[in-house]
Amino acid sequence: MFFAPIPLIRKNHIIDRLSACGATSPATAVTFAAAGVINPEKFTAITKRLLKSRVIGQTPDGRYYII
């Protein structure tokens, strides 16, 4: 069986969009919508995994940045 690599595509998309916006610290953090992430409210499990593995960080007001 073949399964589409949705988690990997989503992970790369989030990282690419945050990087393109220069969101590399809490001071420069942006929302997923502002970064241009497609369907910013979808795939929350992938976002949680990125946060838990400390690939991205989240500010108290819901903005994200690359760690």
N, C-alpha and C positions, 0 to 999 in steps of 0.2 A: 504494500500500500504506500501511496505517496501522500504526505501531508504538507500543505503549504507552510513555509517557514514564517508564519505571521509574527510570532514573538520576536524573532531576529530582525525582521523588516521593521517592525514597530520600534524596537530598541534603537536601531540605527537611525531611523527617521527622527526620533526625539533628540538623540545626541547631535545629529547634524543640524537640526533647526536651532537648538540652544547654542551651539557653537557659532552658527552664522549670525546670531543676534549678539554675540559677545557676552552671553550669560555665564560667567565663570566665577562669580562670587555672590554672596547674598546681596551686596550692594547693586549688582548689575542683573539680578534675577528678573525673569519675565514670566508671565503666564504662558501656558501652552498655546492659547488662542493668539496672543501677541507674537509668539515665536513662529506662528504659522503651522503648528502641528495639526494634521488632519484629524478630525473627530476628537477634539481635545478631551471630551468627557468619556470616551470609550476606552476599553482595554485597561481598566484600572489595575488589574492584576500585574500587568507588565510594569506599570508605573511603580507599584508597590515593591516589586522585585528590584527595580533599579534603585529605589530609595534604600531598601534593606541592604543591598550589596554596595552601597555608597558610591554608585556611579554618578548619581545626581543627588542634589540636596533640595530641600523645600523650606521656604521661609514661613513664618507663622501666618502670613496673609495669603498663602497659596501660590506663591511664585516659585519657579524652579531655576536651578543653575547646575552647571557641570562642576563636580568636585575635582 
